[in-house]
Amino acid sequence: MTEERKSADGKQNPDYEVEAGEVVEEELVGGAPVRRKGIYLLPNALTTASLFSGFYAIVSAANGVFDNAAIAIFVSMILDGLDGRVARMTNTQSKFGEEYDSLADMVAFGVAPGLVAFFWSLNAFDKVGWAITFIYVAGAALRLARFNTQIGSVDKKFFVGLPSPAAAACVAGLVWCFHLFEPSTWLTLLTMFVVGGAGVLMVSNILYRSFKDLDLRGRVPFAAILLVVLVFVVIALDPATVLFTGFLIYALSGPVRALFRGKPRKAPGAAD
């Protein structure tokens, strides 16, 4: 990375001309404004891979290969989780990376799952089908926009609204789980419920655990590794069913938790 500094009078130093189309970011280093030209390769390469997986899911669904489309969305989830962690570990965070990651998430977790579900089942209902698909896509866009504006202003232990990767996993898991089933009314209604419900939950004010408060660096009992092995074995036995069930439970945990929190507690000794 190259650096460009402003002169003491605040004017741009003519020795540092920025090429047309180049990415330039400005930040304060030691109280002085520093202009950095270029982007970090490693985290943005992972973001590009996530974007490619989302695009591949759309192409696969358009060609009728729905299992590959669903798997590609889960691959995007893994890559999306890696790019941010790699950026923090290597101290390569940047404003460009944040914006690029958000746009890639819109494709991988917004457009891709919606179109996969539409090509698989919802297109049979014409306007109703694409309307429900749009509810999901719009919900993902609004969820990502709200998340970007709330960074640093909310409790890190919770997400406000269903996270878009979890919503995408519910839709992709449904398609992966039932892609070999013959079209039927109950399956279409289930698809409408999952796709439309995920879209609404993303823009809701329901709180979801983020699990960011878990300490993964501390020591744990030896038996804990056996639990990790068991989890991998269960997923390997039937990944489609296990992943769909797990993320569906997570999506429903928010409304259930909000329902029980909303009930007033009885005062001690109160009559039934």
Secondary structure, 3 states (H helix, E strand, C coil): CEEEECCCCCCCCCCCCCCCCCCEEEEEECCEEEEEECCCHHHHHHHHHHHHHHHHHHHHHHCCCHHHHHHHHHHHHHHHHHHHHHHHHCCCCCHHHHHHHHHHHHHHHHHHHHHHHHHHCHHHHHHHHHHHHHHHHHHHHHHHHHHHHHCCCCCCCEEECCCHHHHHHHHHHHHHHHCCCCCCHHHHHHHHHHHHHHHHHHCCCCEEECCCCCCCCCCCCCHHHHHHHHHHHHHHHCHHHHHHHHHHHHHHHHHHHHHHHHCCCCCCCCCC
